[in-house]
Amino acid sequence: MILLNGTAHLSFLNGSKTLYALDKTNFGAGFFHRHTAITDCDLLEVEPANSKLDVHRFKDAYGR
């Protein structure tokens, strides 16, 4: 995941951190996380096309 611009909060089961423009982080399959914009931002998250079966939405403000 790369935060292209802005500021965002990244939460996971055992902690959290704030991301700033051009910060990047890696995590493997099955890693529970949630990102929330603090300011207007663009976030790039890349995953293999065949891994969609492991996506589980814990809480989603957009009803997905």
Secondary structure by P-SEA (a helix, b strand, c coil): ccccbbbbbbbcccbbbbbcccbbbbbcccccbbbbbcccbbbbbbbccccccccccccccccc
